[in-house]
Amino acid sequence: MFKILKQVGDYAKGTIEAAKYIGEGLSVTFDHMRRRPVTVQYPYEKLIPSERYRGRIHFEFDKCISCEVCVRVCPINLPVVDWEFNKEVKKKELKHYSIDFGVCIFCGNCVEYCPTNCLSMTEEYELATYDRHELNYDNVALGRLPYKVTQDPMVTPLRELGYLPKGVLDPHDLPAGSQRSGKRPEEIIEDTKS
């Protein structure tokens, strides 16, 4: 008799624990139903990268003085700078410049320490290829200006979902003239001047 009561009691405890765990799981599910969406329909919608996003490096051939600072500050000695010394002018002449983005860690040191600002980070992040050798960009490919997300007529550019105004859950339903939650850099500069 006591054995049957013990089995019924254990079964009841197991049922209560299972109901408790199911309730915890459903509470997480219902909590996420009230949150903002974090999914983006990628090929048709793209997030606008932040202002300091470190994407593909842009190179301006005419500004480069072949000082090789970018090679020295790179943690993996990645940029390949091929130059020739011109004895008449007593200056280095840049012949070829390349970066392999299959190896690059996008740390931005080359851009930060470049004395002539011939390197800059772009917001281009779509570098996928079928052959890894296509990721080795020469000075012509590095000089190509990136295509901005906001200029593509086939894509709906979205602001970062974390910057949506309070109460707005869908980035497509932004009220006219709405700003993001923080101040823009030009607004911060205007505030410091006044």
N, C-alpha and C positions, 0 to 999 in steps of 0.2 A: 504494500500500500504506500509506504513512504517512498519507495523507489519510483513509483508512477508520479507522485506529487513532485518529487525532485526533477523528474524529466519534464513535466509540465512547466515547472518554475524556470528551468533552464531555457526551455523553448520560448517562454514569455520574455525572459531577459534578452535573448537573441533577437526576438522580434522588435523589442523596444530599441535596442542598439541599432539594428538595421534601419528602422524608421528615423532614428536620430541622424545617422549618416546620410540617408537620402535627403532629409530636411536641410542638412548643411550644404550638400551639393546643389540643391535647388535654390537655396538662399544666395549662393554665389552666382548662379545662372540669372536669377531675377535682379540681382544687383548690377550685373553687366548689361541687362536689357535697358536700364535707365541711363547708361553712359553714352558718350559720343562715339560715333563710328570711327574705327581706325583702319578700315579697309579702303583701298583705292582700286578702282577697276583699271589696272595698270596700262594696257596699251592705249586706252581711250582717255584716261585721266592720269595726270601726273602731278605730284607735289612740286611746288616751286621751292628749290633749295634755299636754305638760309643764306644770308649775306656773306657769311664767312665760310661757306662750304668749300671743301678742298677737293675739287674734281680734277679733270685733265689739265695738264700744264700747258699754257700758251707761251710761245717763244717768239720774240721779235729779233730776227736775224741782224738787222741794221744796228741795233743798240749794243749787241754783244761785243765785248772787248777781249774775249778769250782769256780771261783771268783765271779760270778754272776754280773759282771759289765754290761754285755749286758742286763740283766733284769732291772738294775737300770737306764740305759740311754734310754731304750726303752720308747717312749711316752705312750704306751699302755701296758707295762709290759708283753710283749708277749712271749719271750723264756721261756721254762720250763726246769729248770736245776734240776735234781734229783741226789744228791750226798750223800755219806756216809763218815763219819770221820773215818780214820784208825788210831787207837791209837798207833800202833806199830811204824809207820813211822811219825805220827803226821802231816798228810796231808789229804786233802779232796780227795776222789776217786770218779770220775764221774761214775754214773750208767746209766743215761739216759738223753738225750737232745732232745728237739723237738721244732719246730716252726710251727704255723698254718698260712699258706700263704693265707688262706681265710680271715684272719683278718689283716695280715701284711700290712703296708703302704709303705714298701720299702724305708724308710728314710735313711737307711745306718748307723744309729748311733751305732748299735751293732758292725758293722764291723770297724767303725772308732775308737772306744774306747777299743776294745779288746786288752789286754796287750800282749797276746801271738800270735796274728794274726792267730788264729784258724778259724776265720770267714772271708769269702771273698765273694764279689759280683760276680756273673757269668753273662753271656750274655743270659741265658736261660729265655725266656719270655712265652713260651707255657705251661701254667700250668692249662689249662682248663680241668675240669672233670665233670662227671654227678652227682657225690655225693660230697657234700662239706667236708665230713669227710676224703676224700682222699687227701685233701690239707693239712692235719696235717702231716708234715714230721717228722719222728724220725731221730735219729743219723745215721741210715743206709741209709735212703733216702737222707739226707742232705750231706752225704759223697760221693754220686754218682757224678762223674764228668759230666758236661753237654756236650751234643753233639753239636759241633760247626756247624754253618751254612755252612762254607766253606768246611767241610769234608763230607757233605751229597751229594752223587752222583746223587740223584734224584731231587736236587734243584739247581737252578741257583742263586748263591749269587750276589747281586747287591751292589755297593757302595751307600752311601747316595746320593740321587739325587741332593742335594744342593752342593755336592762337585765335580760334573762333571766339566771338563774343559770347558772354554768358547767356545761356538759354538757347543758343542756336546749336542744333545737333547735326544739321545737314549743311555741308559747305556750299551747296548749290542755292540754298534759300537765304543767303545773306541779305539783310535789308540794304537798300540803296544808301551809299555814302558811309557805310560802316567801316570802322577801322579795326585793326587787330588790337589785342588787349594791351600790349606794351607800346612805348613810344618809338617812332622811327628815328634813325640817327640824326636826320636833319632837324627834327623837332627837339631833340636833346640839345643840339648845338644852338638853336634859337633860344631855348630856355636858359642856357648858360650865358649867352650874350646879354640878355635882358636882366 
